[in-house]
Amino acid sequence: MPIVPDAGGHQDDDRNPLDDDRDHRDDPGAARLSGPLFRDEQPQEPMPTSLPGSDSSEQPHKPQKKSAGRNLRAAIGVGLGLGAVILFSLFVYKPLFVGVIVIAVVVGLWELTSRLSERKDIKVPLVPLALGGTAMVVAGYVRGAEGAWVAMALTALAVLVWRMTEAPENYLRDVTAGVFATFYVPFLATFVAMMLAADDGPQRVLTFLLLTVVSDTGAYAVGWRFGKHKLAPRISPGKTREGLFGAVLFAMVAGALSMELIIDNGAWWQGLLLGIAVAASATLGDLGESMIKRDLGIKDMGTLLPGHGGIMDRLDSLLPTAPIVWLLYVIFVGSG
């Protein structure tokens, strides 16, 4: 999972006000939101008031500074801790890292299903998802893509059957959400296990994680400093086109170096293509989860990681990137 401190939200977020489809001004009974709801929002500063008898035009206006908006020290500490766990399990004993993937998947599923239940009253059965998700990751590591597809099909079937034990009302809605969760979290995470299964699996996974982190960092750094043109204001107002350019540039450089120096039989030009793909998929993954959270009306998927949010808030850019990176590895250097 990306361990870059989530300073001010994902990537190039500048915490602009929420741009919601719903206009609460026309509803006198609607509750008024106070404070930022999403990570890419900027808290509203109170209007300066002038002292009695003084000219308000003479009052100095201090320039507003961009704020990280999160506990940066906690974010760095959690990030370093996660990085240590990942590196230790990745290079000491590969099956141990499979266990790390399983834990991330189960916790991510718990966060997602909990938020769906709380905000939309969608009842997604967690037990078959957790068991099936574990089976998917293990099958992907042991049997490859074929095992992962079979495990996913059985998990989706288990969700349909498990939900039959309750009332039929909203059955279609609940199982549809369950199948979506099956694909979104464990199935996409299975591609990380499939990368790991190669002879140079730890190096492949390390490069995948490194490029995603570098992409996020480049987007945030360039967008924070130079961002002026919004990328998707209705989904994530803080993201800018300049930030996307930064993500692509940083990821291409890191990709060229990684493929040349870390991956067996890799070439620098392959790293350039890999970096472009990672920057695009990581950005789309981030926007996708932002879309889900806006629909649910929540700021974070969880609170498990201080300074970062929940596990799903760290997996959002990794999950859709994993199958793309795995496929490019197969094309460029083989399945290993």
The 8 nearest C-alpha neighbors of each residue, nearest first, counted from 0:
[[1, 313, 314, 2, 317, 208, 81, 212],
 [2, 0, 212, 3, 313, 208, 211, 314],
 [3, 1, 78, 4, 0, 82, 81, 212],
 [2, 4, 1, 212, 5, 78, 216, 75],
 [5, 3, 74, 75, 6, 2, 78, 71],
 [6, 4, 8, 307, 7, 9, 3, 74],
 [7, 5, 67, 4, 8, 69, 71, 68],
 [8, 6, 67, 68, 12, 5, 69, 38],
 [7, 9, 38, 12, 5, 6, 39, 10],
 [10, 8, 12, 5, 11, 7, 215, 219],
 [9, 11, 219, 215, 218, 12, 216, 8],
 [219, 12, 10, 222, 238, 218, 223, 242],
 [237, 13, 11, 39, 238, 8, 14, 10],
 [14, 12, 237, 39, 15, 11, 7, 223],
 [40, 39, 15, 13, 41, 237, 12, 38],
 [14, 16, 40, 41, 39, 13, 236, 237],
 [17, 15, 40, 41, 18, 14, 42, 35],
 [16, 18, 19, 40, 15, 37, 236, 36],
 [17, 19, 233, 16, 20, 232, 236, 234],
 [20, 18, 21, 17, 233, 22, 293, 234],
 [19, 21, 22, 18, 233, 17, 23, 293],
 [20, 22, 19, 23, 18, 24, 25, 26],
 [21, 23, 24, 25, 20, 19, 26, 18],
 [24, 22, 26, 25, 29, 21, 27, 31],
 [25, 23, 26, 22, 27, 29, 31, 21],
 [24, 26, 23, 27, 22, 29, 28, 21],
 [25, 27, 23, 28, 29, 24, 22, 30],
 [28, 26, 29, 25, 24, 23, 30, 31],
 [29, 27, 26, 30, 23, 25, 31, 24],
 [30, 28, 26, 27, 23, 31, 24, 25],
 [29, 31, 32, 28, 23, 27, 26, 33],
 [30, 32, 29, 33, 23, 24, 28, 27],
 [33, 31, 30, 34, 36, 35, 29, 23],
 [34, 32, 31, 35, 36, 42, 43, 30],
 [33, 35, 42, 36, 32, 43, 41, 40],
 [34, 36, 42, 40, 37, 41, 33, 38],
 [37, 35, 298, 34, 297, 38, 40, 17],
 [38, 36, 298, 39, 40, 35, 297, 17],
 [37, 39, 8, 40, 14, 298, 7, 36],
 [14, 40, 38, 12, 237, 37, 13, 8],
 [14, 41, 39, 15, 16, 38, 35, 37],
 [40, 42, 14, 15, 16, 43, 35, 39],
 [43, 41, 35, 34, 44, 40, 16, 14],
 [42, 44, 41, 45, 34, 16, 35, 46],
 [43, 45, 42, 46, 47, 41, 63, 34],
 [46, 44, 47, 43, 48, 42, 34, 63],
 [45, 47, 48, 44, 43, 49, 60, 55],
 [48, 46, 45, 49, 60, 58, 44, 55],
 [47, 49, 46, 50, 55, 58, 45, 51],
 [50, 48, 55, 53, 51, 47, 58, 54],
 [49, 51, 53, 52, 48, 55, 54, 58],
 [52, 50, 53, 49, 54, 48, 55, 58],
 [51, 53, 50, 54, 49, 55, 57, 48],
 [52, 54, 50, 51, 55, 49, 57, 58],
 [55, 53, 56, 57, 52, 49, 58, 50],
 [54, 56, 49, 58, 57, 53, 48, 50],
 [55, 57, 54, 58, 59, 53, 49, 60],
 [58, 56, 55, 54, 59, 53, 49, 60],
 [57, 59, 55, 56, 60, 49, 54, 53],
 [60, 58, 61, 57, 56, 55, 62, 47],
 [59, 61, 62, 58, 47, 63, 57, 56],
 [60, 62, 59, 63, 64, 58, 47, 44],
 [63, 61, 60, 64, 59, 65, 44, 66],
 [64, 62, 61, 65, 60, 66, 44, 41],
 [65, 63, 66, 62, 61, 67, 13, 41],
 [64, 66, 63, 67, 13, 223, 68, 41],
 [67, 65, 68, 64, 7, 13, 69, 6],
 [66, 68, 7, 6, 69, 65, 71, 70],
 [67, 69, 7, 66, 6, 70, 38, 8],
 [70, 68, 67, 71, 306, 6, 7, 5],
 [69, 71, 306, 73, 72, 74, 68, 305],
 [70, 72, 74, 73, 69, 75, 6, 306],
 [71, 73, 75, 74, 70, 76, 306, 77],
 [72, 74, 76, 70, 306, 71, 75, 305],
 [75, 73, 306, 71, 4, 77, 72, 76],
 [74, 76, 78, 72, 4, 73, 77, 79],
 [77, 75, 73, 79, 78, 74, 72, 80],
 [76, 78, 80, 74, 79, 75, 73, 81],
 [79, 77, 2, 75, 81, 80, 76, 74],
 [78, 80, 82, 76, 81, 77, 75, 83],
 [79, 81, 77, 83, 82, 78, 76, 84],
 [82, 80, 78, 84, 83, 79, 77, 85],
 [83, 81, 79, 85, 80, 84, 78, 86],
 [82, 84, 80, 86, 81, 85, 87, 79],
 [85, 83, 81, 87, 82, 86, 88, 80],
 [84, 86, 82, 88, 83, 87, 89, 81],
 [87, 85, 89, 83, 88, 84, 82, 90],
 [88, 86, 84, 89, 85, 91, 90, 83],
 [87, 89, 96, 95, 85, 91, 86, 90],
 [90, 88, 86, 96, 87, 93, 201, 85],
 [89, 91, 87, 88, 92, 86, 201, 93],
 [90, 92, 88, 87, 89, 93, 95, 86],
 [93, 91, 95, 94, 88, 90, 89, 96],
 [92, 94, 95, 96, 89, 88, 90, 91],
 [95, 93, 97, 96, 92, 98, 88, 89],
 [96, 94, 98, 93, 97, 88, 92, 99],
 [95, 97, 99, 88, 98, 89, 93, 94],
 [98, 96, 94, 100, 95, 99, 101, 192],
 [97, 99, 101, 95, 96, 100, 102, 94],
 [98, 100, 96, 102, 97, 101, 103, 95],
 [101, 99, 97, 103, 98, 102, 104, 96],
 [100, 102, 98, 104, 99, 103, 133, 105],
 [101, 103, 99, 105, 104, 100, 106, 98],
 [104, 102, 100, 106, 101, 105, 107, 99],
 [105, 103, 107, 101, 102, 106, 185, 108],
 [106, 104, 108, 102, 107, 129, 103, 101],
 [107, 105, 109, 103, 108, 104, 102, 110],
 [108, 106, 104, 110, 311, 109, 105, 310],
 [107, 109, 111, 105, 106, 110, 112, 104],
 [108, 110, 106, 112, 107, 111, 113, 105],
 [111, 109, 107, 113, 108, 112, 300, 301],
 [110, 112, 108, 114, 113, 109, 107, 115],
 [113, 111, 115, 109, 114, 110, 123, 108],
 [114, 112, 116, 110, 111, 115, 109, 117],
 [113, 115, 117, 111, 116, 112, 118, 110],
 [116, 114, 112, 119, 121, 113, 118, 117],
 [115, 117, 120, 121, 113, 114, 122, 119],
 [118, 116, 114, 115, 120, 119, 113, 121],
 [117, 119, 115, 116, 295, 114, 120, 296],
 [120, 118, 121, 115, 116, 117, 295, 114],
 [119, 121, 116, 117, 118, 122, 115, 114],
 [122, 120, 116, 119, 115, 173, 123, 172],
 [123, 121, 173, 116, 120, 124, 115, 112],
 [122, 124, 177, 173, 112, 125, 121, 176],
 [125, 123, 126, 122, 127, 158, 162, 128],
 [124, 126, 128, 127, 129, 123, 109, 112],
 [125, 127, 129, 128, 124, 130, 131, 158],
 [128, 126, 130, 129, 131, 125, 158, 157],
 [129, 127, 125, 131, 126, 130, 132, 181],
 [128, 130, 132, 126, 105, 131, 127, 125],
 [131, 129, 127, 133, 132, 128, 126, 134],
 [130, 132, 154, 134, 128, 133, 129, 127],
 [131, 133, 185, 135, 129, 134, 130, 128],
 [132, 134, 130, 136, 131, 135, 101, 129],
 [133, 135, 131, 137, 132, 136, 138, 130],
 [136, 134, 132, 150, 138, 147, 133, 137],
 [135, 137, 189, 139, 133, 138, 134, 192],
 [136, 138, 140, 134, 139, 135, 141, 133],
 [139, 137, 146, 135, 141, 142, 140, 147],
 [138, 140, 143, 147, 136, 137, 142, 193],
 [139, 141, 192, 193, 137, 138, 196, 143],
 [140, 142, 138, 139, 143, 137, 196, 146],
 [143, 141, 146, 138, 139, 140, 145, 144],
 [142, 144, 139, 146, 145, 140, 193, 141],
 [143, 145, 147, 146, 139, 148, 142, 193],
 [146, 144, 148, 147, 143, 149, 142, 139],
 [145, 147, 142, 138, 149, 144, 148, 143],
 [146, 148, 139, 144, 135, 150, 145, 138],
 [149, 147, 151, 145, 150, 146, 144, 152],
 [150, 148, 152, 146, 151, 147, 153, 145],
 [151, 149, 135, 147, 153, 148, 152, 154],
 [150, 152, 154, 148, 149, 153, 147, 155],
 [151, 153, 149, 155, 154, 150, 148, 156],
 [152, 154, 156, 150, 151, 155, 157, 149],
 [155, 153, 131, 157, 151, 156, 152, 150],
 [156, 154, 158, 152, 157, 153, 178, 151],
 [155, 157, 153, 159, 154, 158, 152, 160],
 [156, 158, 154, 160, 155, 159, 161, 127],
 [159, 157, 155, 161, 156, 160, 127, 162],
 [160, 158, 156, 157, 162, 161, 174, 155],
 [159, 161, 157, 163, 162, 158, 156, 164],
 [162, 160, 158, 163, 159, 157, 164, 124],
 [161, 163, 164, 160, 159, 165, 158, 124],
 [164, 162, 160, 161, 165, 159, 167, 166],
 [163, 165, 162, 161, 166, 160, 167, 159],
 [166, 164, 163, 162, 167, 161, 168, 170],
 [165, 167, 168, 164, 163, 170, 169, 162],
 [168, 166, 170, 169, 165, 163, 171, 162],
 [167, 169, 170, 166, 171, 165, 172, 173],
 [170, 168, 172, 171, 173, 167, 121, 166],
 [169, 171, 167, 173, 168, 172, 174, 162],
 [172, 170, 174, 173, 169, 175, 168, 167],
 [171, 173, 169, 175, 170, 174, 176, 121],
 [174, 172, 176, 170, 175, 171, 122, 123],
 [173, 175, 177, 176, 171, 172, 159, 178],
 [176, 174, 178, 172, 177, 173, 171, 179],
 [175, 177, 179, 173, 174, 178, 180, 172],
 [178, 176, 174, 180, 175, 123, 179, 181],
 [177, 179, 181, 175, 180, 176, 155, 174],
 [178, 180, 176, 182, 177, 181, 183, 175],
 [179, 181, 183, 177, 178, 182, 184, 176],
 [182, 180, 178, 179, 183, 185, 184, 177],
 [181, 183, 186, 179, 180, 184, 185, 178],
 [182, 184, 180, 181, 179, 187, 186, 185],
 [183, 185, 187, 182, 186, 180, 181, 188],
 [186, 184, 132, 188, 187, 104, 181, 189],
 [185, 187, 182, 189, 188, 184, 181, 183],
 [186, 188, 189, 318, 185, 184, 190, 183],
 [189, 187, 185, 190, 186, 191, 318, 184],
 [190, 188, 136, 186, 192, 191, 187, 139],
 [189, 191, 193, 192, 188, 322, 321, 187],
 [190, 192, 194, 189, 193, 188, 321, 195],
 [193, 191, 140, 195, 189, 190, 194, 139],
 [192, 194, 190, 140, 196, 195, 191, 139],
 [195, 193, 191, 192, 196, 200, 197, 325],
 [194, 196, 200, 192, 193, 197, 201, 204],
 [195, 197, 193, 194, 140, 200, 192, 198],
 [198, 196, 335, 200, 199, 195, 194, 334],
 [199, 197, 200, 335, 196, 195, 201, 334],
 [198, 200, 197, 202, 201, 203, 335, 263],
 [199, 201, 195, 197, 203, 202, 198, 194],
 [202, 200, 204, 203, 89, 199, 195, 205],
 [201, 203, 205, 200, 204, 199, 206, 261],
 [204, 202, 200, 206, 201, 205, 207, 194],
 [205, 203, 207, 201, 206, 202, 200, 208],
 [204, 206, 202, 208, 207, 203, 209, 201],
 [207, 205, 209, 203, 204, 208, 210, 202],
 [206, 208, 204, 205, 210, 209, 203, 211],
 [209, 207, 205, 211, 206, 210, 204, 212],
 [208, 210, 206, 212, 211, 207, 205, 213],
 [209, 211, 213, 207, 212, 208, 250, 214],
 [210, 212, 214, 208, 213, 209, 215, 207],
 [211, 213, 1, 215, 209, 214, 210, 216],
 [214, 212, 216, 210, 215, 211, 250, 217],
 [213, 215, 246, 250, 211, 217, 212, 216],
 [216, 214, 10, 212, 218, 213, 217, 219],
 [217, 215, 213, 219, 218, 214, 220, 212],
 [218, 216, 246, 245, 220, 214, 219, 249],
 [217, 219, 242, 246, 245, 10, 215, 11],
 [11, 218, 220, 10, 222, 216, 217, 221],
 [221, 219, 217, 223, 222, 218, 216, 224],
 [222, 220, 242, 224, 245, 223, 218, 225],
 [221, 223, 242, 226, 11, 219, 225, 224],
 [224, 222, 220, 221, 11, 219, 226, 225],
 [223, 225, 221, 222, 226, 220, 219, 242],
 [224, 226, 222, 221, 223, 227, 241, 242],
 [227, 225, 222, 241, 239, 223, 224, 228],
 [226, 228, 225, 229, 239, 241, 240, 222],
 [229, 227, 239, 240, 226, 230, 241, 238],
 [230, 228, 239, 232, 231, 238, 240, 227],
 [229, 231, 239, 240, 238, 232, 228, 236],
 [232, 230, 234, 233, 235, 229, 236, 238],
 [233, 231, 236, 235, 234, 229, 230, 18],
 [232, 234, 18, 231, 235, 236, 19, 20],
 [235, 233, 232, 231, 290, 236, 289, 286],
 [234, 236, 232, 237, 231, 238, 233, 39],
 [235, 237, 232, 238, 15, 233, 231, 234],
 [12, 238, 236, 13, 39, 235, 14, 15],
 [239, 237, 11, 12, 230, 236, 235, 229],
 [240, 238, 229, 230, 242, 241, 228, 226],
 [239, 241, 243, 230, 242, 228, 229, 244],
 [240, 242, 244, 226, 239, 243, 222, 245],
 [241, 243, 222, 218, 245, 239, 221, 240],
 [244, 242, 246, 240, 245, 241, 218, 247],
 [243, 245, 241, 247, 242, 246, 248, 240],
 [246, 244, 218, 217, 242, 248, 243, 221],
 [245, 247, 214, 218, 217, 243, 249, 244],
 [246, 248, 244, 278, 250, 275, 245, 249],
 [247, 249, 245, 251, 250, 246, 244, 252],
 [248, 250, 252, 246, 217, 251, 247, 214],
 [249, 251, 274, 253, 214, 247, 252, 248],
 [252, 250, 274, 271, 254, 248, 253, 249],
 [253, 251, 255, 249, 254, 250, 256, 248],
 [252, 254, 250, 256, 251, 255, 257, 249],
 [255, 253, 270, 251, 274, 257, 252, 256],
 [254, 256, 270, 267, 271, 252, 258, 253],
 [257, 255, 253, 259, 254, 258, 260, 252],
 [258, 256, 254, 261, 260, 259, 255, 253],
 [257, 259, 265, 262, 270, 255, 266, 256],
 [258, 260, 266, 267, 256, 257, 265, 261],
 [259, 261, 257, 258, 256, 262, 265, 263],
 [262, 260, 257, 258, 259, 202, 263, 206],
 [263, 261, 258, 265, 260, 202, 264, 203],
 [262, 264, 265, 261, 199, 332, 258, 260],
 [265, 263, 262, 332, 266, 259, 258, 331],
 [264, 266, 258, 262, 259, 263, 332, 267],
 [267, 265, 259, 269, 258, 268, 270, 264],
 [266, 268, 255, 270, 259, 269, 258, 256],
 [269, 267, 271, 270, 266, 255, 272, 258],
 [270, 268, 272, 267, 266, 271, 273, 255],
 [271, 269, 255, 254, 273, 267, 258, 268],
 [270, 272, 251, 268, 274, 255, 269, 273],
 [273, 271, 275, 269, 270, 274, 276, 268],
 [272, 274, 270, 276, 271, 275, 277, 269],
 [273, 275, 251, 250, 254, 277, 271, 272],
 [276, 274, 272, 278, 247, 273, 277, 251],
 [275, 277, 273, 279, 274, 278, 280, 272],
 [276, 278, 274, 280, 279, 275, 281, 320],
 [279, 277, 247, 275, 281, 214, 276, 246],
 [278, 280, 276, 282, 277, 281, 283, 275],
 [281, 279, 283, 277, 320, 282, 278, 284],
 [282, 280, 316, 284, 278, 283, 279, 277],
 [281, 283, 285, 279, 284, 280, 278, 286],
 [284, 282, 286, 280, 285, 281, 287, 279],
 [285, 283, 316, 287, 281, 282, 286, 315],
 [284, 286, 282, 316, 315, 287, 283, 288],
 [287, 285, 289, 283, 284, 288, 290, 282],
 [288, 286, 284, 290, 289, 285, 283, 291],
 [287, 289, 291, 290, 285, 286, 315, 292],
 [288, 290, 286, 292, 287, 291, 293, 285],
 [291, 289, 287, 293, 288, 292, 234, 286],
 [292, 290, 288, 294, 289, 293, 295, 287],
 [293, 291, 295, 289, 297, 294, 290, 296],
 [294, 292, 296, 290, 295, 291, 289, 297],
 [293, 295, 291, 292, 296, 290, 297, 289],
 [294, 296, 292, 293, 297, 118, 291, 119],
 [297, 295, 293, 294, 292, 298, 118, 36],
 [298, 296, 292, 295, 299, 293, 36, 37],
 [297, 299, 37, 36, 38, 292, 296, 300],
 [300, 298, 301, 308, 297, 309, 312, 292],
 [299, 301, 309, 110, 311, 312, 308, 111],
 [300, 302, 309, 299, 308, 303, 110, 310],
 [303, 301, 308, 309, 304, 305, 299, 300],
 [302, 304, 309, 301, 308, 305, 310, 307],
 [303, 305, 308, 307, 309, 302, 306, 77],
 [306, 304, 307, 73, 308, 74, 303, 302],
 [305, 307, 74, 70, 73, 69, 308, 304],
 [306, 308, 304, 305, 5, 74, 309, 312],
 [309, 307, 302, 304, 301, 299, 312, 306],
 [310, 308, 301, 302, 303, 312, 300, 311],
 [309, 311, 313, 312, 107, 314, 103, 106],
 [312, 310, 314, 313, 107, 309, 315, 300],
 [311, 313, 309, 310, 314, 315, 308, 300],
 [314, 312, 311, 310, 0, 315, 1, 309],
 [315, 313, 311, 317, 316, 312, 0, 318],
 [314, 316, 285, 284, 317, 312, 313, 311],
 [315, 317, 281, 284, 285, 314, 318, 319],
 [318, 316, 314, 320, 315, 319, 321, 281],
 [317, 319, 187, 320, 321, 188, 316, 314],
 [320, 318, 321, 284, 317, 280, 316, 187],
 [319, 321, 317, 280, 323, 318, 322, 281],
 [320, 322, 324, 323, 318, 319, 190, 191],
 [323, 321, 325, 190, 324, 320, 326, 319],
 [324, 322, 326, 320, 325, 321, 327, 319],
 [323, 325, 327, 321, 326, 322, 328, 320],
 [326, 324, 322, 328, 323, 327, 194, 321],
 [327, 325, 329, 323, 328, 324, 322, 330],
 [326, 328, 330, 324, 329, 325, 331, 323],
 [329, 327, 325, 331, 326, 330, 332, 324],
 [328, 330, 333, 334, 326, 327, 331, 332],
 [331, 329, 327, 328, 333, 332, 326, 334],
 [330, 332, 328, 329, 327, 333, 269, 265],
 [333, 331, 328, 329, 330, 264, 265, 334],
 [334, 332, 329, 335, 330, 331, 328, 327],
 [333, 335, 329, 197, 328, 332, 194, 330],
 [334, 197, 333, 198, 199, 332, 196, 329]]
